[in-house]
Amino acid sequence: MAPSTTKTTVKKNAENINSRLSMVMKTGKYVLGYKQTLKSLLNGKAKLVLLANNTPPLRKSEIEYYAMLAKTGVHHYNGNNIELDIIRSVPADSA
């Protein structure tokens, strides 16, 4: 596979995730933060967990462990927490 094809595919996937995330933030239920995420996982209410790439390793492994026990999906977002916050604050129709 050519490197340009890989970059294009990665960019399209990132845009797709960003647009879906923006839509969920506008229309769905979500929690932010480590403690709320753990509570949601322990109560069995979480359906998907997004982890930024700069999440501390210990917290990341703990969240992954509880998500595995709760049979909840974990997605490793290919951006840091600042990029996730920018997506969260941008309306879905302008993202």
C-alpha positions as CSV (number, residue, x, y, z in Angstrom):
1,M,0.0,0.0,0.0
2,A,1.3,3.4,-0.9
3,P,2.0,5.8,2.0
4,S,-0.4,8.5,0.5
5,T,-3.2,5.9,0.5
6,T,-2.6,5.1,4.1
7,K,-2.6,8.8,5.1
8,T,-5.8,9.4,3.2
9,T,-7.5,6.4,4.9
10,V,-6.3,7.5,8.3
11,K,-7.5,11.1,7.7
12,K,-11.0,9.9,6.5
13,N,-11.3,7.6,9.6
14,A,-10.3,10.5,11.9
15,E,-12.9,12.8,10.2
16,N,-15.5,10.1,10.5
17,I,-14.8,9.6,14.2
18,N,-14.7,13.4,14.7
19,S,-18.1,13.9,13.1
20,R,-19.7,11.0,14.9
21,L,-18.2,12.2,18.2
22,S,-19.5,15.7,17.6
23,M,-23.0,14.3,16.8
24,V,-23.0,12.3,20.0
25,M,-22.0,15.3,22.1
26,K,-24.9,17.2,20.6
27,T,-27.6,14.6,20.8
28,G,-26.5,11.8,23.1
29,K,-25.5,11.1,26.7
30,Y,-21.9,11.2,27.6
31,V,-19.6,11.6,30.6
32,L,-16.3,13.3,30.8
33,G,-13.4,12.5,33.1
34,Y,-11.7,9.6,34.8
35,K,-14.0,9.3,37.9
36,Q,-17.2,9.6,36.0
37,T,-16.0,7.1,33.4
38,L,-15.1,4.6,36.1
39,K,-18.6,5.1,37.7
40,S,-20.3,4.6,34.4
41,L,-18.3,1.4,33.7
42,L,-18.9,0.0,37.2
43,N,-22.7,0.7,36.9
44,G,-22.8,-0.9,33.4
45,K,-24.1,2.2,31.7
46,A,-21.1,2.9,29.4
47,K,-21.3,1.7,25.8
48,L,-18.0,3.0,24.5
49,V,-15.0,4.7,26.1
50,L,-12.8,7.1,24.2
51,L,-9.2,7.4,25.4
52,A,-6.9,10.2,24.3
53,N,-3.4,9.3,23.3
54,N,-2.0,11.2,26.2
55,T,-3.9,9.4,28.9
56,P,-1.6,8.3,31.6
57,P,-0.7,4.6,31.2
58,L,-1.9,3.6,34.7
59,R,-5.3,5.2,34.2
60,K,-5.5,3.8,30.6
61,S,-4.9,0.2,31.8
62,E,-7.4,0.6,34.7
63,I,-10.1,1.9,32.4
64,E,-9.4,-0.8,29.8
65,Y,-9.6,-3.5,32.6
66,Y,-13.0,-2.2,33.9
67,A,-14.2,-1.9,30.3
68,M,-13.2,-5.5,29.6
69,L,-15.1,-6.6,32.7
70,A,-18.2,-4.6,31.7
71,K,-17.9,-5.8,28.1
72,T,-17.7,-2.3,26.8
73,G,-15.7,-1.1,23.8
74,V,-12.6,1.1,24.1
75,H,-11.5,3.3,21.3
76,H,-8.0,4.8,21.4
77,Y,-8.5,8.3,19.9
78,N,-5.5,9.3,17.8
79,G,-5.3,12.8,19.3
80,N,-4.7,14.3,22.7
81,N,-7.2,15.6,25.3
82,I,-7.0,19.1,23.9
83,E,-8.1,17.9,20.4
84,L,-11.0,15.9,22.0
85,D,-12.1,19.1,23.8
86,I,-12.1,21.1,20.6
87,I,-14.3,18.5,18.9
88,R,-16.6,18.5,21.9
89,S,-17.1,22.2,21.8
90,V,-17.7,22.5,18.0
91,P,-21.3,22.1,16.8
92,A,-21.9,19.0,14.7
93,D,-23.0,20.9,11.6
94,S,-19.8,23.0,11.4
95,A,-17.3,20.2,12.2
